[in-house]
Amino acid sequence: MFNIGDKVVYPMHGAGVIESIEEREILGLKRDYYVMNLSIGEMKVMIPLDNAFQVGLREVISREELEKVYNILKEPYTTSTSNWNRRYSGNLEKIKTGNILEIAEVVKNLFYREKEKGLSAGEKKMLESAKRMLLSEIIMVDDLEEKADNELIDGLFAETLKNELFSSSEHNYRV
């Protein structure tokens, strides 16, 4: 059970703060709901208390786990399947888990794929959605603003790209 003020993650929507716990009657059924204010987009969602576990509502990650996220984003990109359908469904499954490490991997892979070959409209939308989910949780852990974390993630990618380009040009030079 979560309390008012807890920082939580609602898979497929992102992280936010439980603003209140309210009883509501919907379709003739009275239930208690968490009212959650998402950190990005100023959206509020209501999650039934008795359904919170099934939908994957969880606490935000720790600072130690955040380091793992940053390490994933810094790792070199490995080429994924060229089959668009398999790649899309694989990435969607990772996002649906709500696992921040899986989402970081999707963001990284789609970011590099976009730089390398471009993305379809569906994958561009998926990248934006996954990045929003990732940022929303990082914001909750780091107590930063959305703009600062967005710049941080883009900076991690830029540094990795620079290192990859440097090492590949160095490799080509030696050959």
C-alpha positions as CSV (number, residue, x, y, z in Angstrom):
1,M,0.0,0.0,0.0
2,F,1.2,3.5,-0.9
3,N,0.7,6.7,1.0
4,I,0.0,10.3,0.0
5,G,3.2,11.9,-1.1
6,D,4.9,8.6,-2.3
7,K,6.7,8.7,-5.6
8,V,5.5,5.8,-7.7
9,V,5.6,4.6,-11.3
10,Y,2.5,3.6,-13.3
11,P,3.7,1.5,-16.2
12,M,3.0,2.9,-19.7
13,H,2.3,6.3,-18.1
14,G,5.4,7.2,-16.1
15,A,6.3,8.4,-12.6
16,G,4.5,10.8,-10.4
17,V,3.4,11.5,-6.9
18,I,0.3,10.1,-5.1
19,E,-1.7,13.2,-4.4
20,S,-4.6,11.7,-2.6
21,I,-6.6,8.5,-1.8
22,E,-10.3,9.0,-2.6
23,E,-13.4,6.9,-2.6
24,R,-15.3,7.2,-5.9
25,E,-18.4,5.5,-7.3
26,I,-17.9,4.4,-10.9
27,L,-20.6,2.4,-12.7
28,G,-22.4,1.8,-9.4
29,L,-19.3,0.4,-7.7
30,K,-17.6,2.3,-4.8
31,R,-13.8,1.8,-4.7
32,D,-10.8,3.6,-3.2
33,Y,-8.4,5.1,-5.7
34,Y,-4.9,6.5,-5.7
35,V,-5.0,9.9,-7.4
36,M,-1.6,10.3,-9.0
37,N,-0.1,13.4,-10.5
38,L,2.3,12.5,-13.3
39,S,5.7,14.3,-13.3
40,I,5.5,15.0,-17.0
41,G,2.5,16.4,-18.8
42,E,0.5,17.5,-15.8
43,M,-1.8,14.6,-16.1
44,K,-3.7,13.0,-13.2
45,V,-4.6,9.3,-13.2
46,M,-6.8,7.3,-10.8
47,I,-5.7,3.8,-10.0
48,P,-8.0,1.5,-7.9
49,L,-6.2,0.5,-4.7
50,D,-7.3,-3.1,-5.1
51,N,-5.9,-3.2,-8.6
52,A,-2.6,-1.4,-8.0
53,F,-0.4,-4.5,-7.8
54,Q,-1.9,-6.0,-11.0
55,V,-1.3,-2.9,-13.1
56,G,2.3,-2.8,-11.9
57,L,2.3,0.3,-9.7
58,R,5.6,0.4,-7.9
59,E,8.0,2.8,-6.1
60,V,10.5,4.8,-8.1
61,I,14.0,3.3,-8.3
62,S,16.8,4.1,-5.9
63,R,19.8,6.3,-6.7
64,E,21.9,3.1,-7.0
65,E,19.4,1.7,-9.6
66,L,19.6,5.1,-11.4
67,E,23.3,4.5,-11.9
68,K,22.4,1.3,-13.7
69,V,20.1,3.2,-16.0
70,Y,22.8,5.7,-16.8
71,N,25.2,2.8,-17.5
72,I,22.7,1.3,-19.9
73,L,22.4,4.6,-21.7
74,K,26.2,4.8,-22.0
75,E,26.7,1.3,-23.3
76,P,27.5,0.9,-27.0
77,Y,24.6,0.2,-29.3
78,T,24.2,-3.3,-30.6
79,T,22.4,-3.7,-33.8
80,S,18.9,-5.2,-33.4
81,T,16.9,-7.2,-35.8
82,S,16.1,-5.5,-39.1
83,N,12.6,-6.9,-39.1
84,W,10.5,-3.9,-38.2
85,N,7.6,-6.0,-36.7
86,R,9.8,-8.1,-34.4
87,R,11.8,-5.1,-33.3
88,Y,8.6,-3.1,-32.6
89,S,6.9,-5.9,-30.7
90,G,10.0,-6.7,-28.7
91,N,10.4,-3.1,-27.7
92,L,6.7,-2.8,-26.8
93,E,7.0,-5.9,-24.5
94,K,9.9,-4.3,-22.7
95,I,8.0,-1.0,-22.2
96,K,4.9,-2.9,-20.9
97,T,7.0,-4.5,-18.1
98,G,7.4,-1.0,-16.5
99,N,11.0,-2.0,-15.7
100,I,13.1,1.1,-16.0
101,L,16.2,-0.9,-17.1
102,E,14.2,-2.4,-20.0
103,I,12.8,1.1,-20.9
104,A,16.3,2.6,-20.9
105,E,17.4,-0.2,-23.3
106,V,14.5,0.6,-25.6
107,V,15.3,4.4,-25.5
108,K,19.0,3.7,-26.2
109,N,18.3,1.3,-29.1
110,L,15.7,3.4,-30.8
111,F,17.9,6.5,-30.4
112,Y,20.8,4.9,-32.1
113,R,18.6,3.2,-34.7
114,E,17.2,6.7,-35.6
115,K,20.8,8.1,-36.0
116,E,21.9,5.0,-38.0
117,K,18.9,4.3,-40.3
118,G,16.0,6.4,-39.3
119,L,12.7,5.3,-37.6
120,S,9.3,4.6,-38.9
121,A,6.5,6.9,-37.6
122,G,5.5,4.1,-35.1
123,E,9.0,3.8,-33.7
124,K,9.4,7.5,-33.5
125,K,6.2,7.7,-31.4
126,M,7.5,4.7,-29.3
127,L,10.9,6.5,-28.7
128,E,9.1,9.6,-27.5
129,S,6.8,7.7,-25.2
130,A,9.6,5.5,-23.8
131,K,11.8,8.6,-23.3
132,R,9.0,10.4,-21.5
133,M,8.5,7.4,-19.2
134,L,12.3,7.2,-18.5
135,L,12.6,11.0,-17.9
136,S,9.6,11.0,-15.6
137,E,11.2,8.5,-13.3
138,I,14.6,10.1,-13.4
139,I,13.0,13.4,-12.5
140,M,11.4,11.8,-9.4
141,V,14.8,10.2,-8.3
142,D,17.0,13.2,-9.0
143,D,14.5,15.9,-8.2
144,L,15.5,17.7,-11.4
145,E,13.4,19.5,-13.9
146,E,12.3,17.8,-17.2
147,K,14.6,20.0,-19.3
148,A,17.7,19.3,-17.2
149,D,17.1,15.5,-17.4
150,N,16.4,15.6,-21.1
151,E,19.7,17.4,-21.6
152,L,21.4,14.9,-19.4
153,I,20.2,11.9,-21.4
154,D,21.0,13.6,-24.7
155,G,24.5,14.3,-23.3
156,L,25.0,10.7,-22.4
157,F,24.1,9.7,-25.9
158,A,26.3,12.4,-27.5
159,E,29.3,11.2,-25.4
160,T,28.8,7.6,-26.3
161,L,28.4,8.5,-30.0
162,K,31.6,10.5,-29.8
163,N,33.4,7.6,-28.2
164,E,32.1,5.2,-30.8
165,L,33.0,7.4,-33.7
166,F,36.4,8.0,-32.3
167,S,37.1,4.3,-31.7
168,S,35.7,3.3,-35.1
169,S,37.8,6.0,-36.9
170,E,40.8,4.9,-34.9
171,H,40.1,1.3,-35.8
172,N,39.8,2.2,-39.5
173,Y,43.0,4.2,-39.4
174,R,44.9,1.2,-38.1
175,V,43.6,-1.2,-40.8
